[in-house]
């Protein structure tokens, strides 16, 4: 039986050379099966207790099963203080006051005065109205239960609005005869005296409300003036620097916005307080006019004003 043989002439020298080169590459790439001699010790040292292969020089071996440190190392005190230190706003109210000119400070001072006047009048008028309402309740309970007007005046607060109306009514009734006003009939004279007393009380209750109306109508424009002045400073800063960067205009524009906000903060309480006090005054004056009308009817009915008149 003949064997199959490849003729030598069919395998070219180039193919044989490529086969030898491929065998050399495979042999050089394969790791050695055993470490012999002095080469075994370094290999064992680099392998370590975990049995991992040796890492190339310059690389850090990371064990995925190693536990992290229990507590991180605390930061130095200086670093902690640097983290907690607040950054001061260079464009806030303090910077506006320190860097503002005389016009800015004068505008701000005007708004502060207007705000202080608003709150002062608001508090004073509320206290005054509360006192009048308290005296109205006292007059309803005690004055009309008295035997005559003179004794009823003793239960009223001396100098109060209801005491004043009663005093004017008694004076008009007692001093009508024997004077030049005698030519005016008694009813008209008592009516005139009581109405004047009511008007005087109304004038006292409404005193100061014009300030609230003035503040409410002018404070926004005062704040707008500060806004215009701040924008003027922003344009000046742009012209001097030659560039419209944010650091050049942030300060003046912030000043303008702060002035606008302050103007509104002054005007809004003034307007609301004015409307509120006007409404409360209406209720108070209704109680005062009701008392004056009842007193006027009592005086015209011929009821006893006092012991002297009754005699």
C-alpha positions as CSV (number, residue, x, y, z in Angstrom):
1,X,0.0,0.0,0.0
2,X,1.5,3.2,-1.1
3,X,1.5,6.3,1.3
4,X,0.5,9.8,0.4
5,X,3.5,12.0,0.3
6,X,3.6,15.7,-0.5
7,X,6.3,16.4,-2.9
8,X,9.0,18.7,-1.6
9,X,8.6,20.9,-4.5
10,X,5.0,21.9,-3.5
11,X,6.0,23.6,-0.1
12,X,7.7,26.8,-0.9
13,X,10.5,28.2,1.3
14,X,8.3,31.3,2.1
15,X,5.6,29.1,3.6
16,X,8.2,27.2,5.7
17,X,9.6,30.5,7.0
18,X,6.2,31.8,8.0
19,X,5.5,28.6,9.9
20,X,8.7,28.8,11.8
21,X,8.0,32.5,12.7
22,X,4.5,31.6,14.0
23,X,5.9,28.9,16.2
24,X,8.4,31.3,17.7
25,X,5.7,33.8,18.5
26,X,3.6,31.2,20.2
27,X,6.5,30.0,22.2
28,X,7.6,33.4,23.4
29,X,4.0,34.5,24.3
30,X,3.3,31.4,26.5
31,X,4.1,31.8,30.2
32,X,6.7,29.4,31.7
33,X,5.3,26.3,33.4
34,X,7.7,26.3,36.3
35,X,9.9,28.9,38.0
36,X,13.4,27.5,38.6
37,X,16.3,28.7,40.5
38,X,16.5,32.3,41.6
39,X,13.6,33.4,39.5
40,X,11.1,31.6,41.8
41,X,11.6,33.8,44.8
42,X,10.7,37.1,43.3
43,X,7.6,35.6,41.7
44,X,6.5,34.3,45.1
45,X,7.1,37.6,46.8
46,X,5.1,39.6,44.2
47,X,2.2,37.1,44.2
48,X,1.4,37.8,47.9
49,X,-0.9,36.1,50.3
50,X,-3.9,36.3,48.1
51,X,-2.4,34.3,45.3
52,X,-2.9,37.0,42.6
53,X,-0.5,37.4,39.8
54,X,2.4,39.9,40.1
55,X,1.4,43.4,39.0
56,X,3.7,45.4,36.8
57,X,5.9,48.0,38.4
58,X,4.1,51.3,39.2
59,X,0.6,49.9,39.6
60,X,-1.3,49.7,42.9
61,X,-2.9,46.5,43.9
62,X,-6.5,46.9,45.1
63,X,-8.2,44.2,47.0
64,X,-12.0,44.3,46.3
65,X,-12.7,42.4,49.6
66,X,-10.7,44.8,51.8
67,X,-12.9,46.8,54.3
68,X,-12.7,50.7,54.2
69,X,-11.4,52.6,57.2
70,X,-13.9,52.9,60.0
71,X,-13.7,56.8,60.3
72,X,-12.1,59.3,58.0
73,X,-9.4,61.5,59.3
74,X,-10.9,64.8,60.7
75,X,-10.2,68.0,58.9
76,X,-8.0,70.6,60.5
77,X,-9.7,73.4,62.4
78,X,-8.7,76.0,59.9
79,X,-10.3,74.1,57.1
80,X,-13.6,73.7,59.0
81,X,-13.6,77.4,59.8
82,X,-13.0,78.3,56.1
83,X,-16.0,76.1,55.1
84,X,-18.4,77.7,57.6
85,X,-17.4,81.3,57.0
86,X,-20.1,83.2,55.1
87,X,-19.2,85.3,52.2
88,X,-20.2,88.9,52.6
89,X,-22.5,90.3,49.9
90,X,-20.7,93.1,48.1
91,X,-23.9,94.4,46.6
92,X,-26.2,94.4,49.5
93,X,-27.8,97.1,51.7
94,X,-24.6,97.5,53.8
95,X,-22.5,98.1,50.7
96,X,-25.1,100.5,49.3
97,X,-24.9,102.6,52.5
98,X,-21.1,102.5,52.6
99,X,-20.5,103.3,48.9
100,X,-23.6,105.5,48.3
101,X,-23.3,109.3,47.8
102,X,-25.2,112.0,49.5
103,X,-28.2,111.7,47.2
104,X,-28.5,108.0,47.8
105,X,-28.3,108.4,51.6
106,X,-30.7,111.4,51.6
107,X,-33.3,109.4,49.6
108,X,-32.9,106.4,51.9
109,X,-33.2,108.7,55.0
110,X,-36.4,110.2,53.6
111,X,-37.9,106.8,53.1
112,X,-37.0,105.8,56.7
113,X,-38.7,109.0,58.1
114,X,-41.8,108.3,56.0
115,X,-42.0,104.7,57.2
116,X,-41.5,105.7,60.9
117,X,-44.2,108.4,60.6
118,X,-46.6,105.8,59.0
119,X,-46.2,103.2,61.8
120,X,-46.3,105.9,64.5
121,X,-49.6,107.3,63.2
122,X,-51.0,103.8,62.7
123,X,-50.3,102.7,66.2
124,X,-51.5,106.0,67.8
125,X,-54.8,106.1,65.9
126,X,-55.6,102.5,66.7
127,X,-55.1,103.2,70.4
128,X,-57.2,106.3,70.2
129,X,-60.0,104.5,68.4
130,X,-59.9,101.7,70.9
131,X,-60.3,104.3,73.7
132,X,-63.3,105.9,72.0
133,X,-65.0,102.6,71.5
134,X,-64.5,101.7,75.2
135,X,-66.0,105.0,76.3
136,X,-69.0,104.3,73.9
137,X,-69.6,101.0,75.7
138,X,-69.4,102.8,79.0
139,X,-71.8,105.5,77.9
140,X,-74.3,102.8,76.7
141,X,-74.2,101.0,80.1
142,X,-74.1,103.9,82.6
143,X,-74.9,107.3,81.1
144,X,-78.5,106.5,80.0
145,X,-79.2,104.8,83.3
146,X,-78.6,108.1,85.2
147,X,-81.5,110.3,86.4
148,X,-80.4,113.4,84.5
149,X,-77.7,114.6,82.1
150,X,-75.6,116.3,84.8
151,X,-75.3,113.1,86.9
152,X,-74.7,111.1,83.7
153,X,-71.7,113.2,82.9
154,X,-70.1,112.1,86.2
155,X,-69.9,108.5,85.0
156,X,-68.2,109.5,81.7
157,X,-64.5,110.0,81.4
158,X,-63.7,113.7,81.8
159,X,-62.3,115.1,78.6
160,X,-63.5,112.2,76.5
161,X,-65.5,112.7,73.4
162,X,-68.8,111.7,74.9
163,X,-68.2,113.9,78.0
164,X,-67.4,116.7,75.6
165,X,-70.6,116.3,73.7
166,X,-72.7,116.2,76.9
167,X,-70.9,119.3,78.2
168,X,-71.6,121.3,75.0
169,X,-75.2,120.3,75.0
170,X,-75.7,121.3,78.7
171,X,-74.0,124.6,78.1
172,X,-76.1,125.4,75.1
173,X,-79.3,124.6,77.0
174,X,-78.3,126.5,80.2
175,X,-76.9,129.6,78.6
176,X,-79.4,130.2,75.9
177,X,-81.5,132.8,77.6
178,X,-80.2,136.3,78.4
179,X,-77.6,136.4,75.7
180,X,-77.4,137.5,72.1
181,X,-78.0,133.9,71.0
182,X,-81.4,134.1,72.6
183,X,-82.7,135.2,69.2
184,X,-81.9,131.8,67.9
185,X,-84.5,129.3,69.0
186,X,-83.4,126.8,71.6
187,X,-83.7,123.7,69.4
188,X,-81.5,125.2,66.7
189,X,-78.9,126.4,69.2
190,X,-78.6,123.0,70.9
191,X,-78.4,121.3,67.5
192,X,-75.6,123.6,66.4
193,X,-73.7,123.2,69.6
194,X,-73.9,119.4,69.6
195,X,-73.0,119.2,65.9
196,X,-69.9,121.3,66.4
197,X,-68.8,119.0,69.2
198,X,-69.2,116.0,66.9
199,X,-67.3,117.7,64.1
200,X,-64.5,118.5,66.6
201,X,-64.3,114.9,67.6
202,X,-64.3,113.8,64.0
203,X,-61.4,116.2,63.2
204,X,-59.4,114.9,66.1
205,X,-59.9,111.3,65.0
206,X,-58.9,111.9,61.4
207,X,-55.9,114.1,62.3
208,X,-52.8,112.5,60.9
209,X,-54.5,110.4,58.3
210,X,-53.4,112.9,55.6
211,X,-49.8,111.9,56.4
212,X,-50.6,108.3,55.6
213,X,-52.3,109.3,52.3
214,X,-49.3,111.4,51.4
215,X,-46.8,108.7,52.2
216,X,-48.8,106.1,50.3
217,X,-48.9,108.2,47.2
218,X,-45.4,109.6,47.2
219,X,-43.2,106.8,48.6
220,X,-43.1,104.8,45.4
221,X,-41.9,107.9,43.5
222,X,-39.2,108.6,46.1
223,X,-38.1,105.0,45.7
224,X,-38.2,105.5,41.9
225,X,-36.0,108.5,42.2
226,X,-33.4,106.3,44.0
227,X,-33.8,103.7,41.2
228,X,-33.1,106.3,38.5
229,X,-30.1,107.5,40.5
230,X,-28.7,104.0,40.8
231,X,-29.1,103.4,37.0
232,X,-27.3,106.6,36.4
233,X,-24.4,105.3,38.5
234,X,-24.5,102.1,36.5
235,X,-24.2,104.0,33.2
236,X,-21.4,106.1,34.6
237,X,-19.5,103.0,35.6
238,X,-19.9,101.5,32.1
239,X,-18.7,104.7,30.5
240,X,-15.6,105.0,32.7
241,X,-14.6,101.3,32.3
242,X,-15.5,101.1,28.7
243,X,-17.1,97.7,29.1
244,X,-20.5,96.5,30.3
245,X,-19.3,93.7,32.5
246,X,-21.5,92.5,35.4
247,X,-19.0,93.5,38.1
248,X,-19.2,97.1,36.9
249,X,-23.0,97.4,36.9
250,X,-24.0,95.0,39.7
251,X,-23.5,97.5,42.5
252,X,-25.4,100.4,41.0
253,X,-28.2,98.2,39.6
254,X,-28.5,96.5,43.0
255,X,-28.7,99.9,44.6
256,X,-31.5,100.8,42.2
257,X,-33.5,97.6,43.0
258,X,-33.1,98.1,46.7
259,X,-34.4,101.6,46.5
260,X,-37.5,100.4,44.5
261,X,-38.1,97.7,47.1
262,X,-37.8,100.1,50.0
263,X,-40.2,102.6,48.3
264,X,-42.8,99.9,47.9
265,X,-42.3,98.6,51.5
266,X,-43.0,102.1,52.8
267,X,-46.0,102.8,50.5
268,X,-48.0,99.6,50.9
269,X,-48.4,99.8,54.7
270,X,-49.3,103.5,54.4
271,X,-52.1,102.8,51.9
272,X,-53.4,99.8,53.8
273,X,-53.3,101.6,57.1
274,X,-55.1,104.6,55.7
275,X,-58.0,102.6,54.3
276,X,-58.2,100.5,57.5
277,X,-58.3,103.6,59.8
278,X,-60.8,105.4,57.6
279,X,-63.1,102.3,57.9
280,X,-62.7,102.1,61.7
281,X,-63.3,105.9,62.0
282,X,-66.6,105.5,60.3
283,X,-67.7,102.9,62.9
284,X,-66.5,105.1,65.7
285,X,-68.2,108.2,64.4
286,X,-71.4,106.3,64.0
287,X,-71.3,105.6,67.7
288,X,-70.5,109.2,68.5
289,X,-73.3,110.6,66.3
290,X,-75.8,108.2,67.7
291,X,-74.9,109.4,71.2
292,X,-75.2,113.0,70.1
293,X,-78.6,112.5,68.5
294,X,-80.0,110.8,71.6
295,X,-78.6,113.5,73.8
296,X,-80.1,116.2,71.6
297,X,-83.5,114.5,71.8
298,X,-83.3,114.3,75.6
299,X,-82.3,118.0,75.9
300,X,-85.1,119.2,73.6
301,X,-87.7,117.0,75.4
302,X,-87.4,119.2,78.5
303,X,-86.0,116.5,80.7
304,X,-84.1,117.6,83.7
305,X,-80.5,118.6,83.0
306,X,-79.6,118.9,86.6
307,X,-80.9,119.6,90.0
308,X,-80.7,123.4,89.6
309,X,-82.7,123.4,86.4
310,X,-85.3,121.0,87.9
311,X,-85.8,123.4,90.8
